[in-house]
Amino acid sequence: MSNDQERSIVIDTLTKGMGFEAGKIPEQNSEKRADIWATKGEHYFLFEVKSREDHPALMAHIENAQDYEGVEYCEELKRRNAISSILEDASRQLAETPKPNGEFSCVWFRIVEQLIPDGIKFIQTSLYGIKYLLISDSETNRRYWTQCYYFDYNDFYNYRNVNAVVLDNGRGRIRFCVNDHSDAINQFRNSELYKYFKETNSVIDPINFDVDSGILVADIDCSRNEVDKVKEYVETKYKIKINTILEMKSMGGVVKLPQ
């Protein structure tokens, strides 16, 4: 699908599905610009539209496979440089777009996959530096595994001009990932865009993760190379014991059928 088609789909979603006014931002010679403007009420937004290829390495293996041959897939669920590079480019384009109305800056990530639908999970992991931990809780005398946001290096910390990233799989599943490190975050939480996704139960915002949610947040200001320091902070904050940092994987298989 071309970039123009992706932008048109996002504009249709904003206008017909969400009740915003929206349109394409004209290119200005060689100057960087975001793709879309949108407004509702007194709030203005800029969107840079990005897309993710459908597992290019796996697709290449399938292309070279024989009919009825099985192709296995296994990828560790961790922050990925390829995703970070896409977000870096989006952040730069948003930063260089003029904001006469004080617009908020967002990335709309289209992840339309035909094979293994795990793209949202990978991008969310990169945005928030999510790690999976095996926990012992002395108060409840139980062991369980859970997610910890910001335990690892994360893209939201690096790209603070991005207020949120919309993760859209093209089949009705949308996640609205809020960057709580971003500029004017309190004003953004009161914006029409945030309110819309909150009403549709699509918001992922670390400020909403209370103790009962089971999701941990390592909101400590230190290098993520200092794993022991991050670990100690989380243990102290939640009164738990981290037994293991788990290496989670996405796994699957595809059988090539004759055309």
Secondary structure, 3 states (H helix, E strand, C coil): CCHHHHHHHHHHHHHHHCCCEEEECCCECCECCCCEEEEECCEEEEEEEEECCCCHHHHHHHHHCCCCCEEEEEEECCCCHHHHHHHHHHHHHHHCCCCCCCCEEEEEEECCCCCCCCHHHHHHHHHHCCEEEEEEECCCCEEEEEEEECCCCCHHHHCCCCCEEEEECCCCCEEEEECCCCCCHHHHHCCHHHHHHHHCCCEECHHHCCHHHCCEECCCCCCCCCHHHHHHHHHHHHCCEEEEEECCEEEEEEECCCC
